[in-house]
Amino acid sequence: MMAMLPLHPPRAHLRNPIGTHTMSELTHFDAHGQAHMVDVAQKAHTHRVAVAQGRIHMLPRTLDLIAHGNAKKGDVLGVARLAGIMAAKKTSDLIPLCHPLALTRVTVSFELDHETHSVWCKASAETMGPTGVEMEALTAVQVALLTIYDMCKAVDRGMTINDVKLMEKHGGKSGSFVAPL
């Protein structure tokens, strides 16, 4: 039987379970350290956009199956695109403190990288509202990549999802963010 490694260090090693930030810096915690949904009622409704990306690394033959449309379960990237869009729309059902948003646009695109045997996924989410769409873009990427894994796992269980991150966000009080390259 295989020995199981712990997923995290024992709690005794944690100095502060919510990190080194003060409560006022972490908007999802009140002054007593209790989680709460941020009140966005007084925030301006602005056009907000977020772009996220990530990749799934696989065996060369798995990438070839995707590239040539020969996967047994069908159009891998087409199904993954729809899964990413659907996931963005369901983000508030998955992430406990996310606000339900009226998304005005979600896009999911893929790029095959034959050099690294990877599929890159890029997702953007947009809304006109009082809060950002970073979580929706990140959720779209993760679920799209998980869908690729699901559709190809019969031939490659060793695929890994990597490098998922927010690339940029625009709108709102905090302005724009663009990740360094």
Backbone as CSV, one residue per row, in Angstrom:
resi,resn,N_x,N_y,N_z,CA_x,CA_y,CA_z,C_x,C_y,C_z
1,MET,0.833,-1.182,0.000,0.000,0.000,0.000,0.877,1.245,0.000
2,MET,0.492,2.244,-0.775,1.263,3.463,-0.910,1.068,4.356,0.315
3,ALA,2.174,4.921,0.838,2.087,5.838,1.966,1.543,7.182,1.488
4,MET,0.657,7.745,2.255,0.074,9.048,1.907,0.865,10.151,2.586
5,LEU,1.240,11.161,1.815,1.937,12.313,2.373,0.924,13.340,2.827
6,PRO,1.245,14.091,3.886,0.303,15.120,4.312,0.194,16.214,3.252
7,LEU,-0.998,16.785,3.115,-1.218,17.835,2.134,-0.770,19.195,2.637
8,HIS,-0.648,19.348,3.924,-0.261,20.626,4.495,0.479,20.373,5.793
9,PRO,1.276,21.354,6.246,1.987,21.151,7.508,1.017,21.136,8.682
10,PRO,1.422,20.517,9.788,0.563,20.539,10.966,0.268,21.975,11.384
11,ARG,-0.896,22.204,11.964,-1.337,23.558,12.355,-0.363,24.238,13.321
12,ALA,0.373,23.498,14.094,1.297,24.101,15.054,2.335,24.975,14.357
13,HIS,2.610,24.720,13.103,3.617,25.478,12.374,3.083,26.789,11.808
14,LEU,1.777,27.005,11.874,1.189,28.215,11.305,1.222,29.333,12.341
15,ARG,1.882,30.438,11.972,1.935,31.602,12.863,0.574,32.275,12.944
16,ASN,0.018,32.532,11.769,-1.241,33.269,11.685,-2.014,32.658,10.527
17,PRO,-3.141,32.010,10.778,-3.846,31.294,9.709,-4.282,32.171,8.546
18,ILE,-4.369,33.478,8.734,-4.752,34.324,7.613,-3.566,35.150,7.115
19,GLY,-2.354,34.745,7.440,-1.170,35.391,6.881,-0.720,36.580,7.707
20,THR,0.079,37.423,7.080,0.663,38.562,7.774,-0.088,39.853,7.501
21,HIS,-1.158,39.784,6.744,-1.935,40.970,6.432,-2.809,41.360,7.619
22,THR,-3.094,42.661,7.734,-4.024,43.095,8.769,-5.435,42.822,8.286
23,MET,-6.374,42.815,9.196,-7.763,42.548,8.836,-8.280,43.575,7.848
24,SER,-7.835,44.826,7.954,-8.333,45.860,7.050,-7.841,45.660,5.624
25,GLU,-6.735,44.939,5.429,-6.228,44.677,4.087,-6.981,43.536,3.392
26,LEU,-7.490,42.626,4.161,-8.199,41.472,3.619,-9.690,41.759,3.678
27,THR,-10.261,42.120,2.548,-11.637,42.618,2.516,-12.697,41.577,2.848
28,HIS,-12.358,40.302,2.795,-13.354,39.268,3.083,-13.380,38.861,4.554
29,PHE,-12.673,39.619,5.409,-12.691,39.359,6.844,-13.111,40.630,7.566
30,ASP,-13.941,40.471,8.599,-14.322,41.633,9.389,-13.257,41.884,10.458
31,ALA,-13.479,42.862,11.322,-12.499,43.242,12.343,-12.212,42.111,13.327
32,HIS,-13.094,41.120,13.390,-12.920,39.996,14.312,-12.348,38.767,13.613
33,GLY,-11.991,38.913,12.342,-11.410,37.799,11.603,-12.416,36.825,11.028
34,GLN,-13.684,37.192,11.042,-14.717,36.311,10.509,-14.966,36.624,9.028
35,ALA,-15.133,35.589,8.252,-15.373,35.755,6.815,-16.748,36.367,6.576
36,HIS,-16.820,37.258,5.594,-18.093,37.856,5.209,-18.028,38.273,3.745
37,MET,-19.184,38.454,3.152,-19.257,38.930,1.777,-19.100,40.453,1.799
38,VAL,-18.248,40.969,0.946,-17.988,42.401,0.880,-19.244,43.131,0.415
39,ASP,-19.547,44.250,1.051,-20.692,45.078,0.657,-20.266,45.959,-0.511
40,VAL,-20.870,45.743,-1.679,-20.526,46.523,-2.869,-21.639,47.489,-3.258
41,ALA,-22.609,47.689,-2.369,-23.778,48.506,-2.694,-23.411,49.936,-3.077
42,GLN,-22.402,50.501,-2.477,-22.043,51.897,-2.735,-20.966,52.045,-3.812
43,LYS,-20.492,50.950,-4.354,-19.436,51.029,-5.379,-20.027,51.424,-6.728
44,ALA,-19.242,52.156,-7.479,-19.681,52.606,-8.808,-19.785,51.429,-9.771
45,HIS,-20.801,51.467,-10.605,-20.948,50.484,-11.672,-20.079,50.940,-12.837
46,THR,-19.016,50.201,-13.090,-18.110,50.522,-14.186,-17.897,49.286,-15.040
47,HIS,-17.365,49.514,-16.232,-17.023,48.393,-17.110,-15.787,47.723,-16.527
48,ARG,-15.890,46.448,-16.276,-14.801,45.701,-15.656,-14.444,44.510,-16.540
49,VAL,-13.152,44.307,-16.709,-12.633,43.246,-17.563,-11.500,42.543,-16.819
50,ALA,-11.435,41.227,-16.941,-10.318,40.459,-16.401,-9.919,39.401,-17.419
51,VAL,-8.615,39.155,-17.493,-8.067,38.145,-18.389,-7.169,37.227,-17.568
52,ALA,-7.373,35.930,-17.705,-6.563,34.932,-17.008,-6.047,33.927,-18.022
53,GLN,-5.007,33.216,-17.649,-4.480,32.171,-18.523,-3.904,31.031,-17.698
54,GLY,-3.690,29.919,-18.359,-3.067,28.755,-17.754,-2.806,27.733,-18.838
55,ARG,-2.164,26.640,-18.479,-1.879,25.612,-19.478,-1.976,24.227,-18.881
56,ILE,-2.157,23.276,-19.776,-2.123,21.871,-19.400,-1.032,21.213,-20.234
57,HIS,-0.102,20.576,-19.547,1.034,19.907,-20.185,0.684,18.428,-20.333
58,MET,1.066,17.840,-21.474,0.674,16.461,-21.765,1.734,15.755,-22.606
59,LEU,1.506,14.498,-22.851,2.384,13.741,-23.748,2.213,14.255,-25.182
60,PRO,3.265,14.170,-25.997,3.150,14.620,-27.391,2.000,13.945,-28.144
61,ARG,1.781,12.666,-27.923,0.711,11.972,-28.648,-0.676,12.455,-28.221
62,THR,-0.814,12.894,-26.972,-2.090,13.439,-26.511,-2.373,14.765,-27.210
63,LEU,-1.343,15.600,-27.327,-1.510,16.872,-28.030,-1.858,16.630,-29.492
64,ASP,-1.259,15.609,-30.089,-1.575,15.268,-31.481,-3.042,14.845,-31.637
65,LEU,-3.552,14.076,-30.672,-4.970,13.680,-30.719,-5.875,14.912,-30.706
66,ILE,-5.534,15.872,-29.852,-6.330,17.106,-29.758,-6.213,17.909,-31.046
67,ALA,-4.991,18.064,-31.519,-4.733,18.887,-32.703,-5.440,18.353,-33.944
68,HIS,-5.512,17.029,-34.065,-6.105,16.415,-35.255,-7.571,16.022,-35.062
69,GLY,-8.129,16.331,-33.901,-9.541,16.024,-33.656,-9.829,14.554,-33.539
70,ASN,-8.848,13.764,-33.066,-9.018,12.317,-33.009,-9.288,11.760,-31.610
71,ALA,-9.589,12.620,-30.656,-9.889,12.123,-29.306,-11.213,11.375,-29.344
72,LYS,-11.279,10.270,-28.629,-12.484,9.425,-28.671,-13.731,10.122,-28.158
73,LYS,-13.569,11.081,-27.243,-14.742,11.761,-26.682,-15.209,12.925,-27.558
74,GLY,-14.498,13.226,-28.637,-14.960,14.274,-29.541,-14.083,15.508,-29.567
75,ASP,-14.685,16.634,-29.864,-14.004,17.919,-30.021,-13.574,18.448,-28.655
76,VAL,-12.357,18.112,-28.265,-11.860,18.441,-26.930,-11.911,19.951,-26.670
77,LEU,-11.376,20.738,-27.571,-11.309,22.178,-27.336,-12.680,22.843,-27.407
78,GLY,-13.553,22.349,-28.253,-14.912,22.889,-28.323,-15.672,22.663,-27.032
79,VAL,-15.566,21.463,-26.499,-16.249,21.149,-25.239,-15.609,21.939,-24.094
80,ALA,-14.281,22.027,-24.091,-13.581,22.770,-23.038,-13.953,24.255,-23.076
81,ARG,-14.113,24.810,-24.261,-14.508,26.226,-24.392,-15.879,26.449,-23.740
82,LEU,-16.830,25.583,-24.071,-18.161,25.700,-23.472,-18.116,25.507,-21.953
83,ALA,-17.314,24.569,-21.495,-17.191,24.332,-20.049,-16.633,25.564,-19.351
84,GLY,-15.647,26.217,-19.950,-15.080,27.423,-19.359,-16.092,28.548,-19.276
85,ILE,-16.859,28.734,-20.334,-17.890,29.777,-20.340,-18.949,29.482,-19.275
86,MET,-19.395,28.244,-19.221,-20.394,27.864,-18.215,-19.842,28.048,-16.799
87,ALA,-18.582,27.721,-16.591,-17.963,27.856,-15.270,-17.906,29.313,-14.834
88,ALA,-17.556,30.211,-15.755,-17.515,31.635,-15.412,-18.878,32.088,-14.898
89,LYS,-19.938,31.597,-15.530,-21.304,31.981,-15.149,-21.695,31.406,-13.783
90,LYS,-21.025,30.354,-13.337,-21.359,29.682,-12.076,-20.355,29.977,-10.956
91,THR,-19.458,30.918,-11.165,-18.391,31.164,-10.190,-18.923,31.406,-8.789
92,SER,-19.964,32.207,-8.648,-20.485,32.506,-7.303,-21.086,31.273,-6.627
93,ASP,-21.417,30.244,-7.394,-21.897,28.987,-6.809,-20.736,28.134,-6.289
94,LEU,-19.534,28.404,-6.787,-18.364,27.602,-6.445,-17.468,28.252,-5.392
95,ILE,-17.342,29.573,-5.447,-16.466,30.311,-4.535,-17.377,31.021,-3.533
96,PRO,-17.335,30.641,-2.267,-18.343,31.066,-1.310,-18.603,32.570,-1.193
97,LEU,-17.600,33.417,-1.284,-17.813,34.833,-1.030,-17.855,35.687,-2.299
98,CYS,-17.920,35.042,-3.456,-18.051,35.785,-4.720,-19.490,36.238,-4.907
99,HIS,-19.639,37.445,-5.443,-20.970,37.961,-5.753,-21.466,37.352,-7.063
100,PRO,-22.745,37.058,-7.167,-23.290,36.663,-8.469,-23.241,37.879,-9.391
101,LEU,-22.725,37.704,-10.587,-22.549,38.821,-11.509,-23.362,38.630,-12.781
102,ALA,-23.774,39.737,-13.335,-24.391,39.729,-14.657,-23.253,39.923,-15.663
103,LEU,-22.718,38.818,-16.128,-21.619,38.891,-17.088,-22.144,39.383,-18.429
104,THR,-21.393,40.277,-19.051,-21.786,40.770,-20.366,-21.030,40.060,-21.470
105,ARG,-19.909,39.421,-21.115,-19.143,38.681,-22.122,-18.150,37.757,-21.433
106,VAL,-17.994,36.557,-21.983,-16.956,35.616,-21.568,-16.383,35.014,-22.833
107,THR,-15.062,35.016,-22.949,-14.406,34.346,-24.078,-13.383,33.357,-23.539
108,VAL,-13.235,32.263,-24.232,-12.246,31.245,-23.891,-11.572,30.837,-25.193
109,SER,-10.246,30.923,-25.222,-9.509,30.533,-26.425,-8.337,29.635,-26.038
110,PHE,-7.836,28.914,-27.033,-6.758,27.952,-26.810,-5.647,28.151,-27.829
111,GLU,-4.441,27.823,-27.399,-3.292,27.820,-28.300,-2.511,26.540,-28.041
112,LEU,-2.252,25.783,-29.093,-1.477,24.555,-28.969,0.003,24.904,-29.032
113,ASP,0.767,24.434,-28.062,2.204,24.687,-28.004,2.910,23.343,-28.206
114,HIS,3.306,23.084,-29.444,3.913,21.794,-29.779,5.310,21.656,-29.197
115,GLU,5.976,22.759,-28.933,7.321,22.719,-28.371,7.316,22.176,-26.943
116,THR,6.312,22.593,-26.151,6.234,22.145,-24.754,5.148,21.095,-24.524
117,HIS,4.469,20.684,-25.591,3.389,19.685,-25.504,2.304,20.161,-24.528
118,SER,1.873,21.385,-24.740,0.891,22.004,-23.856,-0.241,22.633,-24.654
119,VAL,-1.358,22.799,-23.990,-2.449,23.615,-24.508,-2.581,24.788,-23.551
120,TRP,-2.433,25.992,-24.083,-2.632,27.208,-23.309,-4.081,27.627,-23.418
121,CYS,-4.650,28.060,-22.322,-6.016,28.558,-22.300,-5.988,30.007,-21.825
122,LYS,-6.745,30.844,-22.512,-6.901,32.244,-22.122,-8.390,32.525,-22.025
123,ALA,-8.799,33.134,-20.919,-10.212,33.470,-20.730,-10.326,34.928,-20.327
124,SER,-11.354,35.564,-20.852,-11.658,36.928,-20.418,-13.115,36.965,-19.986
125,ALA,-13.372,37.818,-19.008,-14.726,38.008,-18.502,-14.976,39.501,-18.378
126,GLU,-16.216,39.907,-18.679,-16.569,41.328,-18.612,-17.929,41.495,-17.953
127,THR,-18.083,42.651,-17.305,-19.366,43.028,-16.713,-19.439,44.542,-16.598
128,MET,-20.626,45.049,-16.381,-20.861,46.426,-15.962,-21.415,46.293,-14.556
129,GLY,-20.612,46.607,-13.573,-21.099,46.398,-12.224,-20.190,46.968,-11.168
130,PRO,-20.502,46.642,-9.891,-19.775,47.204,-8.766,-18.586,46.370,-8.276
131,THR,-18.334,45.239,-8.903,-17.222,44.395,-8.455,-16.585,43.713,-9.660
132,GLY,-15.336,43.326,-9.485,-14.537,42.796,-10.583,-14.870,41.374,-10.992
133,VAL,-14.250,40.957,-12.087,-14.521,39.647,-12.679,-13.269,38.760,-12.744
134,GLU,-12.313,39.014,-11.851,-11.097,38.203,-11.839,-11.400,36.736,-11.556
135,MET,-12.269,36.481,-10.582,-12.559,35.099,-10.215,-13.270,34.364,-11.347
136,GLU,-14.096,35.074,-12.103,-14.798,34.454,-13.222,-13.820,34.052,-14.313
137,ALA,-12.845,34.907,-14.613,-11.844,34.577,-15.633,-10.966,33.412,-15.175
138,LEU,-10.549,33.441,-13.920,-9.724,32.352,-13.387,-10.487,31.030,-13.337
139,THR,-11.747,31.085,-12.966,-12.573,29.874,-12.922,-12.763,29.305,-14.325
140,ALA,-12.979,30.173,-15.301,-13.133,29.714,-16.688,-11.896,28.957,-17.148
141,VAL,-10.715,29.493,-16.856,-9.460,28.826,-17.258,-9.345,27.466,-16.582
142,GLN,-9.540,27.436,-15.266,-9.372,26.179,-14.530,-10.320,25.091,-15.032
143,VAL,-11.581,25.432,-15.209,-12.556,24.418,-15.629,-12.324,24.004,-17.082
144,ALA,-11.933,24.929,-17.938,-11.601,24.553,-19.319,-10.445,23.562,-19.341
145,LEU,-9.416,23.831,-18.546,-8.260,22.923,-18.502,-8.633,21.586,-17.860
146,LEU,-9.460,21.599,-16.836,-9.931,20.345,-16.234,-10.752,19.528,-17.226
147,THR,-11.488,20.210,-18.089,-12.281,19.513,-19.104,-11.373,18.831,-20.119
148,ILE,-10.289,19.505,-20.498,-9.311,18.859,-21.385,-8.760,17.614,-20.709
149,TYR,-8.422,17.732,-19.423,-7.934,16.563,-18.690,-8.963,15.437,-18.730
150,ASP,-10.209,15.765,-18.418,-11.265,14.757,-18.386,-11.420,14.059,-19.733
151,MET,-11.363,14.818,-20.793,-11.604,14.246,-22.121,-10.425,13.428,-22.637
152,CYS,-9.233,13.644,-22.053,-8.031,12.951,-22.546,-7.402,12.012,-21.523
153,LYS,-7.990,11.895,-20.349,-7.355,11.097,-19.296,-7.227,9.617,-19.641
154,ALA,-8.038,9.121,-20.534,-7.941,7.703,-20.904,-6.606,7.381,-21.562
155,VAL,-5.987,8.367,-22.199,-4.698,8.124,-22.870,-3.534,8.785,-22.150
156,ASP,-3.803,9.671,-21.157,-2.705,10.397,-20.516,-3.140,10.887,-19.136
157,ARG,-2.966,10.044,-18.127,-3.351,10.443,-16.762,-2.297,11.335,-16.108
158,GLY,-1.154,11.509,-16.732,-0.072,12.309,-16.163,-0.099,13.779,-16.547
159,MET,-1.166,14.227,-17.196,-1.255,15.639,-17.568,-1.213,16.510,-16.314
160,THR,-0.607,17.692,-16.441,-0.545,18.610,-15.311,-1.042,19.989,-15.736
161,ILE,-1.779,20.619,-14.845,-2.272,21.975,-15.060,-1.332,22.915,-14.318
162,ASN,-0.832,23.921,-15.041,0.176,24.817,-14.478,-0.088,26.266,-14.872
163,ASP,0.633,27.134,-14.205,0.761,28.534,-14.619,-0.565,29.278,-14.733
164,VAL,-1.551,28.909,-13.929,-2.829,29.619,-13.961,-2.651,30.918,-13.183
165,LYS,-2.966,32.028,-13.848,-2.825,33.307,-13.159,-3.636,34.395,-13.842
166,LEU,-3.888,35.446,-13.074,-4.537,36.629,-13.605,-3.505,37.393,-14.417
167,MET,-3.848,37.694,-15.657,-2.935,38.430,-16.535,-3.206,39.930,-16.495
168,GLU,-4.473,40.291,-16.432,-4.813,41.708,-16.348,-6.237,41.882,-15.862
169,LYS,-6.488,43.051,-15.303,-7.835,43.448,-14.913,-7.927,44.949,-15.081
170,HIS,-9.121,45.401,-15.472,-9.354,46.820,-15.705,-10.715,47.195,-15.134
171,GLY,-10.814,48.433,-14.661,-12.064,48.949,-14.144,-12.093,48.970,-12.641
172,GLY,-13.011,49.748,-12.118,-13.178,49.829,-10.679,-12.237,50.816,-10.029
173,LYS,-12.387,50.956,-8.735,-11.635,51.930,-7.935,-10.126,51.676,-7.964
174,SER,-9.738,50.409,-7.979,-8.299,50.097,-7.943,-7.635,50.215,-9.311
175,GLY,-8.398,50.484,-10.353,-7.813,50.717,-11.666,-7.371,49.452,-12.361
176,SER,-6.275,49.568,-13.098,-5.792,48.459,-13.914,-4.634,47.729,-13.253
177,PHE,-4.557,46.454,-13.567,-3.442,45.600,-13.167,-3.025,44.809,-14.398
178,VAL,-1.740,44.772,-14.671,-1.201,43.931,-15.732,-0.051,43.144,-15.121
179,ALA,-0.130,41.827,-15.220,0.904,40.962,-14.622,2.228,41.162,-15.346
180,PRO,3.317,41.182,-14.604,4.629,41.273,-15.251,4.895,39.994,-16.047
181,LEU,5.553,40.147,-17.170,5.848,38.973,-18.004,7.056,38.237,-17.532
